[in-house]
Amino acid sequence: MKFQAIWPVLDPTMTRNELIQEGLADLPDVARRHHATITGNPAFRFLPGAHVPGSNGAITVLVAQADAEPTPHRDYWSE
């Protein structure tokens, strides 16, 4: 499966490389929250927020896409 994560670009003083490095560091945690494990190298791109569903009004967003595998949902209420 393909996994996609979106981050709004909030600090215009950061370089594209700095933003990508932050996204790369955060991607495994974002995937884990969505019950996925990243299995491939992510591809990053910058897009106008108006063109990306889920951008919540951000002018620019960083989008990562990577191959991933679903992880089973942990049922904490099992007996």
PDB file with SEQRES, HELIX, SHEET and CRYST1 records, atoms N, CA, C and O in Angstrom:
SEQRES   1 A   79  MET LYS PHE GLN ALA ILE TRP PRO VAL LEU ASP PRO THR          
SEQRES   2 A   79  MET THR ARG ASN GLU LEU ILE GLN GLU GLY LEU ALA ASP          
SEQRES   3 A   79  LEU PRO ASP VAL ALA ARG ARG HIS HIS ALA THR ILE THR          
SEQRES   4 A   79  GLY ASN PRO ALA PHE ARG PHE LEU PRO GLY ALA HIS VAL          
SEQRES   5 A   79  PRO GLY SER ASN GLY ALA ILE THR VAL LEU VAL ALA GLN          
SEQRES   6 A   79  ALA ASP ALA GLU PRO THR PRO HIS ARG ASP TYR TRP SER          
SEQRES   7 A   79  GLU                                                          
HELIX    1 AA1 ARG A   16  ARG A   33  1                                  18    
HELIX    2 AA2 GLY A   49  HIS A   51  5                                   3    
SHEET    1 AA1 3 LYS A   2  PRO A   8  0                                        
SHEET    2 AA1 3 THR A  60  PRO A  70 -1                                        
SHEET    3 AA1 3 ALA A  36  ILE A  38 -1                                        
SHEET    1 AA2 2 ALA A  43  PRO A  48  0                                        
SHEET    2 AA2 2 THR A  60  PRO A  70 -1                                        
CRYST1    1.000    1.000    1.000  90.00  90.00  90.00 P 1           1          
ATOM      1  N   MET A   1       0.832  -1.177   0.000  1.00  0.00           N  
ATOM      2  CA  MET A   1       0.000   0.000   0.000  1.00  0.00           C  
ATOM      3  C   MET A   1       0.874   1.237   0.000  1.00  0.00           C  
ATOM      4  O   MET A   1       2.032   1.187   0.416  1.00  0.00           O  
ATOM      5  N   LYS A   2       0.333   2.326  -0.457  1.00  0.00           N  
ATOM      6  CA  LYS A   2       1.033   3.615  -0.388  1.00  0.00           C  
ATOM      7  C   LYS A   2       0.510   4.382   0.808  1.00  0.00           C  
ATOM      8  O   LYS A   2      -0.697   4.437   1.043  1.00  0.00           O  
ATOM      9  N   PHE A   3       1.418   4.971   1.560  1.00  0.00           N  
ATOM     10  CA  PHE A   3       1.056   5.805   2.693  1.00  0.00           C  
ATOM     11  C   PHE A   3       1.408   7.239   2.349  1.00  0.00           C  
ATOM     12  O   PHE A   3       2.464   7.509   1.776  1.00  0.00           O  
ATOM     13  N   GLN A   4       0.520   8.156   2.702  1.00  0.00           N  
ATOM     14  CA  GLN A   4       0.763   9.578   2.438  1.00  0.00           C  
ATOM     15  C   GLN A   4       0.621  10.360   3.731  1.00  0.00           C  
ATOM     16  O   GLN A   4      -0.323  10.152   4.494  1.00  0.00           O  
ATOM     17  N   ALA A   5       1.560  11.258   3.971  1.00  0.00           N  
ATOM     18  CA  ALA A   5       1.513  12.148   5.126  1.00  0.00           C  
ATOM     19  C   ALA A   5       1.640  13.584   4.632  1.00  0.00           C  
ATOM     20  O   ALA A   5       2.304  13.850   3.630  1.00  0.00           O  
ATOM     21  N   ILE A   6       1.003  14.495   5.336  1.00  0.00           N  
ATOM     22  CA  ILE A   6       0.981  15.907   4.940  1.00  0.00           C  
ATOM     23  C   ILE A   6       1.362  16.760   6.147  1.00  0.00           C  
ATOM     24  O   ILE A   6       0.836  16.573   7.245  1.00  0.00           O  
ATOM     25  N   TRP A   7       2.287  17.700   5.927  1.00  0.00           N  
ATOM     26  CA  TRP A   7       2.653  18.662   6.960  1.00  0.00           C  
ATOM     27  C   TRP A   7       2.503  20.065   6.398  1.00  0.00           C  
ATOM     28  O   TRP A   7       2.970  20.327   5.290  1.00  0.00           O  
ATOM     29  N   PRO A   8       1.867  20.975   7.126  1.00  0.00           N  
ATOM     30  CA  PRO A   8       1.818  22.363   6.669  1.00  0.00           C  
ATOM     31  C   PRO A   8       3.189  23.006   6.837  1.00  0.00           C  
ATOM     32  O   PRO A   8       3.898  22.730   7.805  1.00  0.00           O  
ATOM     33  N   VAL A   9       3.551  23.851   5.907  1.00  0.00           N  
ATOM     34  CA  VAL A   9       4.808  24.604   6.029  1.00  0.00           C  
ATOM     35  C   VAL A   9       4.473  25.859   6.823  1.00  0.00           C  
ATOM     36  O   VAL A   9       3.829  26.775   6.311  1.00  0.00           O  
ATOM     37  N   LEU A  10       4.915  25.895   8.075  1.00  0.00           N  
ATOM     38  CA  LEU A  10       4.573  26.996   8.975  1.00  0.00           C  
ATOM     39  C   LEU A  10       5.700  28.004   9.156  1.00  0.00           C  
ATOM     40  O   LEU A  10       5.455  29.156   9.514  1.00  0.00           O  
ATOM     41  N   ASP A  11       6.930  27.577   8.910  1.00  0.00           N  
ATOM     42  CA  ASP A  11       8.088  28.454   9.108  1.00  0.00           C  
ATOM     43  C   ASP A  11       8.742  28.740   7.758  1.00  0.00           C  
ATOM     44  O   ASP A  11       9.495  27.911   7.248  1.00  0.00           O  
ATOM     45  N   PRO A  12       8.460  29.908   7.175  1.00  0.00           N  
ATOM     46  CA  PRO A  12       9.013  30.216   5.845  1.00  0.00           C  
ATOM     47  C   PRO A  12      10.523  30.431   5.835  1.00  0.00           C  
ATOM     48  O   PRO A  12      11.120  30.546   4.764  1.00  0.00           O  
ATOM     49  N   THR A  13      11.152  30.487   7.011  1.00  0.00           N  
ATOM     50  CA  THR A  13      12.601  30.667   7.036  1.00  0.00           C  
ATOM     51  C   THR A  13      13.356  29.349   6.898  1.00  0.00           C  
ATOM     52  O   THR A  13      14.564  29.347   6.660  1.00  0.00           O  
ATOM     53  N   MET A  14      12.652  28.230   7.046  1.00  0.00           N  
ATOM     54  CA  MET A  14      13.314  26.929   6.912  1.00  0.00           C  
ATOM     55  C   MET A  14      13.515  26.593   5.440  1.00  0.00           C  
ATOM     56  O   MET A  14      12.679  26.912   4.595  1.00  0.00           O  
ATOM     57  N   THR A  15      14.629  25.949   5.149  1.00  0.00           N  
ATOM     58  CA  THR A  15      14.902  25.536   3.775  1.00  0.00           C  
ATOM     59  C   THR A  15      14.076  24.291   3.450  1.00  0.00           C  
ATOM     60  O   THR A  15      13.570  23.612   4.343  1.00  0.00           O  
ATOM     61  N   ARG A  16      13.953  24.012   2.171  1.00  0.00           N  
ATOM     62  CA  ARG A  16      13.244  22.804   1.759  1.00  0.00           C  
ATOM     63  C   ARG A  16      13.906  21.557   2.342  1.00  0.00           C  
ATOM     64  O   ARG A  16      13.222  20.629   2.775  1.00  0.00           O  
ATOM     65  N   ASN A  17      15.218  21.542   2.350  1.00  0.00           N  
ATOM     66  CA  ASN A  17      15.937  20.389   2.893  1.00  0.00           C  
ATOM     67  C   ASN A  17      15.650  20.215   4.383  1.00  0.00           C  
ATOM     68  O   ASN A  17      15.456  19.091   4.845  1.00  0.00           O  
ATOM     69  N   GLU A  18      15.620  21.314   5.138  1.00  0.00           N  
ATOM     70  CA  GLU A  18      15.319  21.231   6.570  1.00  0.00           C  
ATOM     71  C   GLU A  18      13.904  20.690   6.796  1.00  0.00           C  
ATOM     72  O   GLU A  18      13.686  19.861   7.679  1.00  0.00           O  
ATOM     73  N   LEU A  19      12.956  21.159   6.001  1.00  0.00           N  
ATOM     74  CA  LEU A  19      11.581  20.689   6.126  1.00  0.00           C  
ATOM     75  C   LEU A  19      11.468  19.203   5.789  1.00  0.00           C  
ATOM     76  O   LEU A  19      10.755  18.461   6.465  1.00  0.00           O  
ATOM     77  N   ILE A  20      12.168  18.777   4.752  1.00  0.00           N  
ATOM     78  CA  ILE A  20      12.154  17.359   4.375  1.00  0.00           C  
ATOM     79  C   ILE A  20      12.782  16.515   5.485  1.00  0.00           C  
ATOM     80  O   ILE A  20      12.274  15.441   5.806  1.00  0.00           O  
ATOM     81  N   GLN A  21      13.877  16.990   6.071  1.00  0.00           N  
ATOM     82  CA  GLN A  21      14.511  16.241   7.166  1.00  0.00           C  
ATOM     83  C   GLN A  21      13.574  16.099   8.362  1.00  0.00           C  
ATOM     84  O   GLN A  21      13.534  15.047   9.000  1.00  0.00           O  
ATOM     85  N   GLU A  22      12.813  17.165   8.667  1.00  0.00           N  
ATOM     86  CA  GLU A  22      11.830  17.072   9.750  1.00  0.00           C  
ATOM     87  C   GLU A  22      10.734  16.060   9.399  1.00  0.00           C  
ATOM     88  O   GLU A  22      10.333  15.252  10.237  1.00  0.00           O  
ATOM     89  N   GLY A  23      10.258  16.113   8.156  1.00  0.00           N  
ATOM     90  CA  GLY A  23       9.239  15.161   7.717  1.00  0.00           C  
ATOM     91  C   GLY A  23       9.741  13.730   7.767  1.00  0.00           C  
ATOM     92  O   GLY A  23       9.023  12.827   8.193  1.00  0.00           O  
ATOM     93  N   LEU A  24      10.971  13.527   7.331  1.00  0.00           N  
ATOM     94  CA  LEU A  24      11.577  12.198   7.348  1.00  0.00           C  
ATOM     95  C   LEU A  24      11.660  11.655   8.776  1.00  0.00           C  
ATOM     96  O   LEU A  24      11.411  10.473   9.009  1.00  0.00           O  
ATOM     97  N   ALA A  25      12.007  12.514   9.718  1.00  0.00           N  
ATOM     98  CA  ALA A  25      12.101  12.086  11.115  1.00  0.00           C  
ATOM     99  C   ALA A  25      10.723  11.788  11.702  1.00  0.00           C  
ATOM    100  O   ALA A  25      10.593  10.896  12.540  1.00  0.00           O  
ATOM    101  N   ASP A  26       9.701  12.517  11.279  1.00  0.00           N  
ATOM    102  CA  ASP A  26       8.353  12.372  11.833  1.00  0.00           C  
ATOM    103  C   ASP A  26       7.533  11.277  11.155  1.00  0.00           C  
ATOM    104  O   ASP A  26       6.578  10.768  11.741  1.00  0.00           O  
ATOM    105  N   LEU A  27       7.895  10.913   9.933  1.00  0.00           N  
ATOM    106  CA  LEU A  27       7.096   9.989   9.134  1.00  0.00           C  
ATOM    107  C   LEU A  27       6.802   8.652   9.828  1.00  0.00           C  
ATOM    108  O   LEU A  27       5.651   8.217   9.794  1.00  0.00           O  
ATOM    109  N   PRO A  28       7.767   7.981  10.449  1.00  0.00           N  
ATOM    110  CA  PRO A  28       7.445   6.710  11.098  1.00  0.00           C  
ATOM    111  C   PRO A  28       6.388   6.855  12.204  1.00  0.00           C  
ATOM    112  O   PRO A  28       5.540   5.979  12.372  1.00  0.00           O  
ATOM    113  N   ASP A  29       6.442   7.957  12.952  1.00  0.00           N  
ATOM    114  CA  ASP A  29       5.458   8.176  14.013  1.00  0.00           C  
ATOM    115  C   ASP A  29       4.075   8.450  13.432  1.00  0.00           C  
ATOM    116  O   ASP A  29       3.076   7.953  13.952  1.00  0.00           O  
ATOM    117  N   VAL A  30       4.011   9.231  12.365  1.00  0.00           N  
ATOM    118  CA  VAL A  30       2.727   9.505  11.713  1.00  0.00           C  
ATOM    119  C   VAL A  30       2.139   8.198  11.182  1.00  0.00           C  
ATOM    120  O   VAL A  30       0.950   7.933  11.356  1.00  0.00           O  
ATOM    121  N   ALA A  31       2.965   7.394  10.544  1.00  0.00           N  
ATOM    122  CA  ALA A  31       2.490   6.117  10.002  1.00  0.00           C  
ATOM    123  C   ALA A  31       1.984   5.214  11.122  1.00  0.00           C  
ATOM    124  O   ALA A  31       0.936   4.582  10.986  1.00  0.00           O  
ATOM    125  N   ARG A  32       2.718   5.150  12.218  1.00  0.00           N  
ATOM    126  CA  ARG A  32       2.328   4.301  13.345  1.00  0.00           C  
ATOM    127  C   ARG A  32       0.963   4.719  13.892  1.00  0.00           C  
ATOM    128  O   ARG A  32       0.148   3.865  14.240  1.00  0.00           O  
ATOM    129  N   ARG A  33       0.707   6.039  13.969  1.00  0.00           N  
ATOM    130  CA  ARG A  33      -0.593   6.513  14.452  1.00  0.00           C  
ATOM    131  C   ARG A  33      -1.729   6.100  13.519  1.00  0.00           C  
ATOM    132  O   ARG A  33      -2.887   6.024  13.929  1.00  0.00           O  
ATOM    133  N   HIS A  34      -1.387   5.837  12.270  1.00  0.00           N  
ATOM    134  CA  HIS A  34      -2.388   5.417  11.286  1.00  0.00           C  
ATOM    135  C   HIS A  34      -2.299   3.913  11.016  1.00  0.00           C  
ATOM    136  O   HIS A  34      -2.785   3.425   9.996  1.00  0.00           O  
ATOM    137  N   HIS A  35      -1.676   3.193  11.940  1.00  0.00           N  
ATOM    138  CA  HIS A  35      -1.578   1.729  11.879  1.00  0.00           C  
ATOM    139  C   HIS A  35      -0.875   1.247  10.611  1.00  0.00           C  
ATOM    140  O   HIS A  35      -1.355   0.354   9.913  1.00  0.00           O  
ATOM    141  N   ALA A  36       0.270   1.860  10.334  1.00  0.00           N  
ATOM    142  CA  ALA A  36       1.076   1.454   9.180  1.00  0.00           C  
ATOM    143  C   ALA A  36       2.556   1.502   9.567  1.00  0.00           C  
ATOM    144  O   ALA A  36       2.954   2.216  10.487  1.00  0.00           O  
ATOM    145  N   THR A  37       3.346   0.730   8.845  1.00  0.00           N  
ATOM    146  CA  THR A  37       4.801   0.736   8.988  1.00  0.00           C  
ATOM    147  C   THR A  37       5.399   1.048   7.627  1.00  0.00           C  
ATOM    148  O   THR A  37       5.084   0.379   6.643  1.00  0.00           O  
ATOM    149  N   ILE A  38       6.245   2.041   7.565  1.00  0.00           N  
ATOM    150  CA  ILE A  38       6.889   2.428   6.317  1.00  0.00           C  
ATOM    151  C   ILE A  38       7.876   1.332   5.915  1.00  0.00           C  
ATOM    152  O   ILE A  38       8.688   0.887   6.726  1.00  0.00           O  
ATOM    153  N   THR A  39       7.797   0.901   4.651  1.00  0.00           N  
ATOM    154  CA  THR A  39       8.670  -0.178   4.173  1.00  0.00           C  
ATOM    155  C   THR A  39       9.557   0.261   3.007  1.00  0.00           C  
ATOM    156  O   THR A  39      10.432  -0.491   2.579  1.00  0.00           O  
ATOM    157  N   GLY A  40       9.340   1.447   2.504  1.00  0.00           N  
ATOM    158  CA  GLY A  40      10.131   1.917   1.367  1.00  0.00           C  
ATOM    159  C   GLY A  40      10.625   3.328   1.593  1.00  0.00           C  
ATOM    160  O   GLY A  40      10.249   3.988   2.562  1.00  0.00           O  
ATOM    161  N   ASN A  41      11.471   3.781   0.688  1.00  0.00           N  
ATOM    162  CA  ASN A  41      11.988   5.145   0.778  1.00  0.00           C  
ATOM    163  C   ASN A  41      10.896   6.133   0.388  1.00  0.00           C  
ATOM    164  O   ASN A  41      10.271   5.980  -0.662  1.00  0.00           O  
ATOM    165  N   PRO A  42      10.658   7.150   1.225  1.00  0.00           N  
ATOM    166  CA  PRO A  42       9.614   8.113   0.899  1.00  0.00           C  
ATOM    167  C   PRO A  42      10.051   9.100  -0.181  1.00  0.00           C  
ATOM    168  O   PRO A  42      11.232   9.418  -0.328  1.00  0.00           O  
ATOM    169  N   ALA A  43       9.067   9.566  -0.919  1.00  0.00           N  
ATOM    170  CA  ALA A  43       9.267  10.644  -1.880  1.00  0.00           C  
ATOM    171  C   ALA A  43       8.571  11.879  -1.314  1.00  0.00           C  
ATOM    172  O   ALA A  43       7.434  11.793  -0.851  1.00  0.00           O  
ATOM    173  N   PHE A  44       9.243  13.018  -1.350  1.00  0.00           N  
ATOM    174  CA  PHE A  44       8.699  14.262  -0.808  1.00  0.00           C  
ATOM    175  C   PHE A  44       8.472  15.264  -1.923  1.00  0.00           C  
ATOM    176  O   PHE A  44       9.219  15.315  -2.901  1.00  0.00           O  
ATOM    177  N   ARG A  45       7.422  16.062  -1.756  1.00  0.00           N  
ATOM    178  CA  ARG A  45       7.195  17.165  -2.682  1.00  0.00           C  
ATOM    179  C   ARG A  45       6.438  18.264  -1.953  1.00  0.00           C  
ATOM    180  O   ARG A  45       5.740  18.019  -0.969  1.00  0.00           O  
ATOM    181  N   PHE A  46       6.593  19.472  -2.457  1.00  0.00           N  
ATOM    182  CA  PHE A  46       5.899  20.635  -1.917  1.00  0.00           C  
ATOM    183  C   PHE A  46       4.773  20.987  -2.872  1.00  0.00           C  
ATOM    184  O   PHE A  46       4.961  21.040  -4.087  1.00  0.00           O  
ATOM    185  N   LEU A  47       3.600  21.226  -2.303  1.00  0.00           N  
ATOM    186  CA  LEU A  47       2.424  21.545  -3.116  1.00  0.00           C  
ATOM    187  C   LEU A  47       1.661  22.703  -2.488  1.00  0.00           C  
ATOM    188  O   LEU A  47       1.751  22.935  -1.282  1.00  0.00           O  
ATOM    189  N   PRO A  48       0.906  23.433  -3.315  1.00  0.00           N  
ATOM    190  CA  PRO A  48       0.014  24.442  -2.741  1.00  0.00           C  
ATOM    191  C   PRO A  48      -1.043  23.733  -1.892  1.00  0.00           C  
ATOM    192  O   PRO A  48      -1.632  22.743  -2.326  1.00  0.00           O  
ATOM    193  N   GLY A  49      -1.275  24.234  -0.705  1.00  0.00           N  
ATOM    194  CA  GLY A  49      -2.238  23.610   0.185  1.00  0.00           C  
ATOM    195  C   GLY A  49      -3.629  23.510  -0.416  1.00  0.00           C  
ATOM    196  O   GLY A  49      -4.365  22.571  -0.114  1.00  0.00           O  
ATOM    197  N   ALA A  50      -3.998  24.460  -1.261  1.00  0.00           N  
ATOM    198  CA  ALA A  50      -5.329  24.448  -1.877  1.00  0.00           C  
ATOM    199  C   ALA A  50      -5.548  23.217  -2.753  1.00  0.00           C  
ATOM    200  O   ALA A  50      -6.692  22.860  -3.034  1.00  0.00           O  
ATOM    201  N   HIS A  51      -4.466  22.562  -3.188  1.00  0.00           N  
ATOM    202  CA  HIS A  51      -4.562  21.385  -4.054  1.00  0.00           C  
ATOM    203  C   HIS A  51      -4.505  20.065  -3.295  1.00  0.00           C  
ATOM    204  O   HIS A  51      -4.558  18.993  -3.897  1.00  0.00           O  
ATOM    205  N   VAL A  52      -4.394  20.148  -1.952  1.00  0.00           N  
ATOM    206  CA  VAL A  52      -4.196  18.930  -1.163  1.00  0.00           C  
ATOM    207  C   VAL A  52      -5.298  18.811  -0.112  1.00  0.00           C  
ATOM    208  O   VAL A  52      -5.346  19.608   0.825  1.00  0.00           O  
ATOM    209  N   PRO A  53      -6.180  17.827  -0.257  1.00  0.00           N  
ATOM    210  CA  PRO A  53      -7.183  17.610   0.780  1.00  0.00           C  
ATOM    211  C   PRO A  53      -6.508  17.343   2.126  1.00  0.00           C  
ATOM    212  O   PRO A  53      -5.528  16.601   2.196  1.00  0.00           O  
ATOM    213  N   GLY A  54      -7.024  17.938   3.171  1.00  0.00           N  
ATOM    214  CA  GLY A  54      -6.448  17.750   4.496  1.00  0.00           C  
ATOM    215  C   GLY A  54      -5.400  18.770   4.867  1.00  0.00           C  
ATOM    216  O   GLY A  54      -4.799  18.670   5.937  1.00  0.00           O  
ATOM    217  N   SER A  55      -5.160  19.764   4.005  1.00  0.00           N  
ATOM    218  CA  SER A  55      -4.131  20.762   4.300  1.00  0.00           C  
ATOM    219  C   SER A  55      -4.611  21.816   5.287  1.00  0.00           C  
ATOM    220  O   SER A  55      -3.809  22.600   5.794  1.00  0.00           O  
ATOM    221  N   ASN A  56      -5.896  21.844   5.560  1.00  0.00           N  
ATOM    222  CA  ASN A  56      -6.467  22.759   6.562  1.00  0.00           C  
ATOM    223  C   ASN A  56      -6.098  24.218   6.335  1.00  0.00           C  
ATOM    224  O   ASN A  56      -5.818  24.943   7.289  1.00  0.00           O  
ATOM    225  N   GLY A  57      -6.096  24.648   5.095  1.00  0.00           N  
ATOM    226  CA  GLY A  57      -5.877  26.047   4.777  1.00  0.00           C  
ATOM    227  C   GLY A  57      -4.432  26.494   4.699  1.00  0.00           C  
ATOM    228  O   GLY A  57      -4.170  27.682   4.506  1.00  0.00           O  
ATOM    229  N   ALA A  58      -3.485  25.577   4.843  1.00  0.00           N  
ATOM    230  CA  ALA A  58      -2.066  25.952   4.740  1.00  0.00           C  
ATOM    231  C   ALA A  58      -1.766  26.419   3.326  1.00  0.00           C  
ATOM    232  O   ALA A  58      -2.291  25.863   2.361  1.00  0.00           O  
ATOM    233  N   ILE A  59      -0.937  27.421   3.200  1.00  0.00           N  
ATOM    234  CA  ILE A  59      -0.581  27.936   1.878  1.00  0.00           C  
ATOM    235  C   ILE A  59       0.254  26.910   1.127  1.00  0.00           C  
ATOM    236  O   ILE A  59       0.022  26.661  -0.056  1.00  0.00           O  
ATOM    237  N   THR A  60       1.228  26.312   1.815  1.00  0.00           N  
ATOM    238  CA  THR A  60       2.100  25.290   1.214  1.00  0.00           C  
ATOM    239  C   THR A  60       2.159  24.102   2.159  1.00  0.00           C  
ATOM    240  O   THR A  60       2.163  24.263   3.379  1.00  0.00           O  
ATOM    241  N   VAL A  61       2.205  22.912   1.583  1.00  0.00           N  
ATOM    242  CA  VAL A  61       2.340  21.700   2.397  1.00  0.00           C  
ATOM    243  C   VAL A  61       3.475  20.836   1.851  1.00  0.00           C  
ATOM    244  O   VAL A  61       3.807  20.878   0.667  1.00  0.00           O  
ATOM    245  N   LEU A  62       4.047  20.067   2.746  1.00  0.00           N  
ATOM    246  CA  LEU A  62       5.022  19.045   2.382  1.00  0.00           C  
ATOM    247  C   LEU A  62       4.268  17.725   2.382  1.00  0.00           C  
ATOM    248  O   LEU A  62       3.619  17.371   3.366  1.00  0.00           O  
ATOM    249  N   VAL A  63       4.356  17.003   1.280  1.00  0.00           N  
ATOM    250  CA  VAL A  63       3.661  15.725   1.139  1.00  0.00           C  
ATOM    251  C   VAL A  63       4.705  14.629   0.985  1.00  0.00           C  
ATOM    252  O   VAL A  63       5.617  14.733   0.165  1.00  0.00           O  
ATOM    253  N   ALA A  64       4.560  13.577   1.785  1.00  0.00           N  
ATOM    254  CA  ALA A  64       5.426  12.399   1.679  1.00  0.00           C  
ATOM    255  C   ALA A  64       4.574  11.225   1.256  1.00  0.00           C  
ATOM    256  O   ALA A  64       3.460  11.045   1.749  1.00  0.00           O  
ATOM    257  N   GLN A  65       5.099  10.422   0.339  1.00  0.00           N  
ATOM    258  CA  GLN A  65       4.462   9.164  -0.039  1.00  0.00           C  
ATOM    259  C   GLN A  65       5.518   8.071   0.043  1.00  0.00           C  
ATOM    260  O   GLN A  65       6.656   8.242  -0.394  1.00  0.00           O  
ATOM    261  N   ALA A  66       5.104   6.934   0.619  1.00  0.00           N  
ATOM    262  CA  ALA A  66       6.036   5.812   0.763  1.00  0.00           C  
ATOM    263  C   ALA A  66       5.256   4.512   0.771  1.00  0.00           C  
ATOM    264  O   ALA A  66       4.086   4.470   1.152  1.00  0.00           O  
ATOM    265  N   ASP A  67       5.926   3.453   0.343  1.00  0.00           N  
ATOM    266  CA  ASP A  67       5.341   2.125   0.485  1.00  0.00           C  
ATOM    267  C   ASP A  67       5.242   1.819   1.977  1.00  0.00           C  
ATOM    268  O   ASP A  67       6.109   2.194   2.767  1.00  0.00           O  
ATOM    269  N   ALA A  68       4.162   1.126   2.342  1.00  0.00           N  
ATOM    270  CA  ALA A  68       3.943   0.796   3.742  1.00  0.00           C  
ATOM    271  C   ALA A  68       3.135  -0.485   3.842  1.00  0.00           C  
ATOM    272  O   ALA A  68       2.497  -0.919   2.883  1.00  0.00           O  
ATOM    273  N   GLU A  69       3.178  -1.073   5.017  1.00  0.00           N  
ATOM    274  CA  GLU A  69       2.379  -2.255   5.320  1.00  0.00           C  
ATOM    275  C   GLU A  69       1.459  -1.905   6.487  1.00  0.00           C  
ATOM    276  O   GLU A  69       1.869  -1.216   7.422  1.00  0.00           O  
ATOM    277  N   PRO A  70       0.227  -2.376   6.431  1.00  0.00           N  
ATOM    278  CA  PRO A  70      -0.663  -2.134   7.578  1.00  0.00           C  
ATOM    279  C   PRO A  70      -0.197  -2.917   8.792  1.00  0.00           C  
ATOM    280  O   PRO A  70       0.319  -4.028   8.664  1.00  0.00           O  
ATOM    281  N   THR A  71      -0.379  -2.342   9.956  1.00  0.00           N  
ATOM    282  CA  THR A  71      -0.080  -3.043  11.194  1.00  0.00           C  
ATOM    283  C   THR A  71      -1.397  -3.303  11.910  1.00  0.00           C  
ATOM    284  O   THR A  71      -2.320  -2.493  11.827  1.00  0.00           O  
ATOM    285  N   PRO A  72      -1.489  -4.414  12.605  1.00  0.00           N  
ATOM    286  CA  PRO A  72      -2.753  -4.724  13.263  1.00  0.00           C  
ATOM    287  C   PRO A  72      -3.064  -3.714  14.362  1.00  0.00           C  
ATOM    288  O   PRO A  72      -2.170  -3.234  15.060  1.00  0.00           O  
ATOM    289  N   HIS A  73      -4.338  -3.407  14.498  1.00  0.00           N  
ATOM    290  CA  HIS A  73      -4.808  -2.521  15.547  1.00  0.00           C  
ATOM    291  C   HIS A  73      -4.673  -3.259  16.878  1.00  0.00           C  
ATOM    292  O   HIS A  73      -5.067  -4.420  16.983  1.00  0.00           O  
ATOM    293  N   ARG A  74      -4.128  -2.606  17.880  1.00  0.00           N  
ATOM    294  CA  ARG A  74      -3.960  -3.225  19.196  1.00  0.00           C  
ATOM    295  C   ARG A  74      -5.236  -3.031  19.998  1.00  0.00           C  
ATOM    296  O   ARG A  74      -5.673  -1.904  20.229  1.00  0.00           O  
ATOM    297  N   ASP A  75      -5.814  -4.117  20.410  1.00  0.00           N  
ATOM    298  CA  ASP A  75      -7.040  -4.076  21.193  1.00  0.00           C  
ATOM    299  C   ASP A  75      -6.671  -4.115  22.670  1.00  0.00           C  
ATOM    300  O   ASP A  75      -6.359  -5.174  23.213  1.00  0.00           O  
ATOM    301  N   TYR A  76      -6.710  -2.954  23.312  1.00  0.00           N  
ATOM    302  CA  TYR A  76      -6.334  -2.865  24.721  1.00  0.00           C  
ATOM    303  C   TYR A  76      -7.422  -3.368  25.657  1.00  0.00           C  
ATOM    304  O   TYR A  76      -7.201  -3.499  26.861  1.00  0.00           O  
ATOM    305  N   TRP A  77      -8.599  -3.650  25.105  1.00  0.00           N  
ATOM    306  CA  TRP A  77      -9.711  -4.056  25.958  1.00  0.00           C  
ATOM    307  C   TRP A  77      -9.952  -5.563  25.918  1.00  0.00           C  
ATOM    308  O   TRP A  77     -10.957  -6.038  26.447  1.00  0.00           O  
ATOM    309  N   SER A  78      -9.062  -6.310  25.312  1.00  0.00           N  
ATOM    310  CA  SER A  78      -9.220  -7.771  25.271  1.00  0.00           C  
ATOM    311  C   SER A  78      -9.064  -8.358  26.681  1.00  0.00           C  
ATOM    312  O   SER A  78      -8.326  -7.847  27.523  1.00  0.00           O  
ATOM    313  N   GLU A  79      -9.776  -9.423  26.883  1.00  0.00           N  
ATOM    314  CA  GLU A  79      -9.667 -10.106  28.181  1.00  0.00           C  
ATOM    315  C   GLU A  79      -8.894 -11.369  28.045  1.00  0.00           C  
ATOM    316  O   GLU A  79      -8.697 -12.082  29.029  1.00  0.00           O  
TER     317      GLU A  79                                                      
END                                                                             
